[in-house]
Amino acid sequence: MKGRMYGIGLMILLCSQVAYSAQLVTDSAKYNIANGLSPTAPEQSIRSLKPFLGDFRILSTQHYTQDEQAKFSPVDFAVSWGLFARQNIAQRIDVRQYDRFLNWKMNPLPVSPQRAMQMVSNMHMIPATPTVLKQLNQVKRGDLVRLKGDLVEVKDGDLVWTSSLTNTDVGEGGCELFRVTQVQWLQKVPM
C-alpha cells in the first residue's frame, strides 16, 4: 500500500466510500447481509472471489450504520499482520478511521515505507452469520485474532463493491472486503 511521508512518520490513506453515521443498523431486508444473513433484497448479491485467512492485530475498529456500504459491512477493522502484528510494534502505530478511510503513522518505521505499507490495512468486515456479527462487535484494539472467510464482491443495484485481492494496492478499491465465517481470538486484551 502506498502512502505519504509527513515529517518523519508515515501516513496512509486507504480506501474510500461515503459517510459515517452513529445510528443502529436497521432490521429491514436491505440490511440482511450486515446482520449476518443471506441477501433477500432482489437487487443485492454477494460473490466469493477468493478464500482468505489471516492472523491480525486489531489497531482500531469503526462502526458504520447509514452509509451505502453499511447494508453489507457494519464495521471496519484497521489491522496489522506479520512483523507489525507484534504487540510491541502494533501499539506504536497511530491510527484514525473515518468514512471508510484509514490514516496511520508510525515513527520510526522498523522497515522500509514500502514494506510497512504492506503490513497495515483497512478491512471492511461482512459477517457470514449473526454469531459472527456478535463476535466482530466484541473485537477491540490490541486483540490478536485469526479471521477466516472470503474476499468478496457485493452488488446492490448500481453499487458494485469489490475487494482488493492483494496487499500492495491503495486508495479507492485498495481495501479488503472480507466476509468472515470464523473469528478466533489468539490473544485478548484485558478490559
C-alpha positions in Angstrom: 0.0 0.0 0.0 1.3 3.4 -0.8 1.4 6.5 1.4 2.9 9.9 2.0 5.7 10.8 4.4 4.6 13.5 6.8 7.6 14.7 8.7 9.3 11.5 9.9 6.1 9.5 10.3 4.1 7.6 7.7 0.6 8.5 7.0 -1.5 6.3 4.7 -4.9 7.0 3.1 -6.6 3.7 2.4 -9.9 3.1 0.6 -12.9 5.4 0.3 -16.6 5.4 0.4 -19.2 7.7 1.7 -20.3 9.0 5.1 -20.3 7.9 8.7 -23.3 7.9 11.0 -23.9 6.7 14.5 -27.4 5.1 14.4 -28.2 1.4 14.8 -28.4 -0.9 11.8 -32.0 -1.4 10.7 -33.7 -4.7 10.6 -35.0 -4.3 7.1 -34.3 -6.9 4.4 -31.8 -4.4 2.8 -29.6 -5.0 5.9 -29.7 -8.8 5.9 -26.1 -9.1 4.8 -24.8 -6.7 7.5 -26.8 -8.7 10.1 -25.1 -12.0 9.0 -28.0 -13.3 6.9 -28.3 -14.2 3.2 -29.4 -11.4 0.9 -33.2 -11.3 0.3 -33.5 -7.9 -1.4 -33.7 -8.8 -5.2 -31.1 -6.2 -6.2 -28.4 -7.5 -3.8 -25.9 -10.2 -4.2 -22.6 -11.3 -2.7 -20.0 -13.3 -4.6 -16.8 -15.0 -3.3 -13.6 -14.0 -5.1 -11.0 -15.9 -3.1 -10.7 -17.7 0.3 -9.0 -15.6 2.9 -7.3 -16.5 6.3 -5.0 -14.5 8.5 -3.8 -13.6 11.9 -4.4 -9.8 12.5 -3.6 -7.4 15.3 -6.5 -5.0 15.7 -5.3 -1.4 15.6 -8.8 0.2 15.6 -12.5 -0.6 14.8 -15.0 1.8 13.3 -18.8 1.0 13.1 -21.0 2.3 10.3 -24.7 2.3 10.1 -26.0 4.6 7.4 -23.6 4.8 4.6 -24.5 2.8 1.5 -21.9 0.1 2.4 -23.4 -0.4 5.9 -26.0 -2.7 4.2 -23.1 -5.1 3.9 -20.3 -4.1 6.2 -21.3 -2.8 9.7 -17.7 -2.4 10.9 -14.2 -1.7 9.5 -11.1 -3.1 11.2 -7.7 -1.3 10.9 -5.4 -4.3 11.1 -1.7 -5.2 11.0 0.0 -8.5 10.4 3.4 -10.0 10.1 6.1 -8.1 12.0 3.5 -5.3 12.6 1.2 -7.7 14.5 3.8 -8.0 17.3 2.2 -6.2 20.3 5.3 -4.0 21.0 5.2 -2.8 17.4 1.5 -2.5 16.9 1.0 -0.4 20.0 3.3 2.3 18.4 1.0 2.6 15.3 -1.3 5.7 15.5 -4.5 5.2 13.5 -7.5 7.2 12.5 -10.5 5.7 10.8 -13.3 7.7 9.2 -15.7 7.5 6.2 -14.3 4.0 5.3 -10.8 5.5 5.2 -7.7 4.7 7.3 -4.8 7.0 8.1 -1.9 5.7 10.1 1.6 6.7 11.1 4.5 5.2 13.0 7.7 6.9 14.0 10.3 5.5 13.5 9.4 2.8 11.0 11.2 -0.6 11.7 11.2 -1.4 8.0 11.1 0.5 4.7 7.9 2.5 4.0 7.1 0.2 1.1 7.3 -2.9 3.3 5.4 -1.1 6.1 2.5 -0.3 3.8 2.0 -4.0 3.1 1.5 -4.8 6.8 -1.3 -2.4 7.6 -4.8 -2.4 6.1 -8.3 -1.2 6.4 -10.7 -4.2 6.1 -14.5 -3.9 5.6 -16.0 -6.8 7.6 -19.1 -8.6 6.4 -20.4 -11.1 9.0 -21.4 -14.5 7.5 -23.7 -15.3 10.4 -25.4 -13.5 13.3 -22.9 -15.2 15.6 -20.0 -13.9 13.7 -21.6 -10.4 13.8 -21.7 -10.6 17.6 -18.0 -11.7 17.6 -16.9 -8.9 15.3 -18.6 -6.4 17.6 -16.6 -7.8 20.6 -13.2 -7.4 18.9 -11.2 -4.4 20.2 -7.9 -2.6 19.8 -5.0 -4.8 20.7 -6.7 -8.1 20.2 -4.9 -10.6 18.0 -7.5 -12.6 16.0 -7.5 -15.3 13.4 -10.1 -14.4 10.8 -11.3 -16.9 8.1 -13.7 -16.4 5.2 -13.7 -15.0 1.7 -12.8 -11.8 -0.1 -16.0 -10.8 -1.9 -17.8 -8.6 -4.3 -21.2 -7.2 -3.3 -23.8 -5.6 -5.5 -26.8 -3.5 -4.7 -28.5 -2.2 -7.8 -25.9 0.2 -9.3 -23.5 -0.2 -6.4 -20.7 -2.7 -7.0 -18.2 -3.0 -4.2 -15.2 -5.3 -5.0 -12.5 -6.4 -2.6 -8.8 -5.9 -3.3 -7.1 -9.3 -3.8 -3.6 -8.1 -2.9 -1.9 -6.2 -0.1 0.1 -3.9 -2.4 -2.7 -1.6 -3.7 -4.0 1.5 -2.0 -6.7 4.2 -2.3 -10.2 3.5 -3.6 -10.6 -0.2 -4.1 -7.4 -1.0 -2.1 -9.1 -2.4 0.9 -10.2 -6.0 1.6 -14.0 -6.6 1.6 -13.9 -9.6 3.9 -16.9 -11.9 4.5 -15.9 -13.5 7.8 -17.1 -17.1 8.6 -14.9 -17.6 11.7 -13.4 -15.4 14.4 -10.8 -16.9 16.8 -9.1 -14.9 19.5 -5.4 -15.7 19.7 -4.8 -13.0 22.3 -7.4 -10.8 24.0 -6.6 -7.5 25.6 -8.0 -7.3 29.1 -10.9 -4.9 29.5 
